[in-house]
Amino acid sequence: MLKIVIVPGAAPSTPTARDELAERLSLAPRSLPEDLRRSNRGLILRALHHGGPASRADLAKLIGVTAATASSVIKDLDDLGLVEELGRTSGSVGKPATMIGIAPDGRQIVAISLSKPDEFVGALVDLSGTIVERRTYPRENRTGTDALELVRSIRDELVGAADRPILGVGIASPGIVDPEGTVIRASRLGWQGLPLAHELGLGEADVHVANDANASALAELTFGTSNATNFVLVRVDQGVGLGLVLKGELLTGAASAAGEIGHVVVQPDGDECTCGKRGCLETKISGPLLQQAQKGADDDVVRLAGAHLGAALASILSALDVADVVLSGPSEVATDTFRDAVRDAVADRTLPELSERLVVRPSSVDDDIVLGAAALVLDRELGIR
Ligand SMILES: [Zn+2]
């Protein structure tokens, strides 16, 4: 049914925004013929997610297919209830065109974050990334099977609370997670080789699991206001982890451990670390350490933590030619003192070609990794990122 609504002009509205969106869409690989239809669906959803409502003709042009192909893919998406017709444009040149947009209520995502030390967070998220419902669950130091059972009951509760079909279940976990959703190691939760996605699999909805820094990076890529497609996200919480995004793709590495820099030694004669080595980056910087320093107004500790992080980042940024550093974690990572210390330490160690472009900024997505868990499902199920 056609709803009568006022739709702002065909998106994206400015030539620059249009170029940016076209570039973003061109990043997606689409070579295998059998994947073409799926890939076209993903591209159209991605165009609508980042660019807003658009006409069939605009979408065809944006993703580089014929009008007939675009119409057929849009019909598929409409049949699935993932997009909707929003009304007709008026006032522009030519015939009024029917605008298509993502149907936010077409599905709900069950998103669970295991990142915080003392509580798990669960949410129902719609297709536009709006949190419909958010619940917290005290962890009470559960580890091993007890922690797994808590996650299972959160999943059941949220699946029961959903009032739309479920697109999938996304989980952001600390530690190293492989592409199949097995937690290789998450010390805090006492998990080792735990096939979490398999354990929590539901009949009709797939379960996707990612490391929390990677989930944060996906949230920034999918919901961030910066439109950045090349950045390093630094997640500071109990430890330090990175999410590396290059050309719109998350790098996970050969053994799914890309970005695990917390136990890189920055001071060989430093304090002993939980891993047994001395002077790991995590002994110099963590959420609790920054919070404590902030409480005691101890700027020196904050500056030193930022300097250690910057020193560890300098070679990574140089190697990848990335000059955009996104800080995610407790509010303390967003202070000017900390950010300046990180920026100065990177600038001191890199060539002007990098340091003159260097930006160190807080994440534009709320520090709630449930949105990262939701972004993971949008990516894996619909190709939106
Ligand atoms: Zn260590």
Residues whose N, C-alpha, C, O or C-beta is under 5 A from the ligand:
A	BS01	ZN	G262 H263 C273 T274 C275 K277 C280
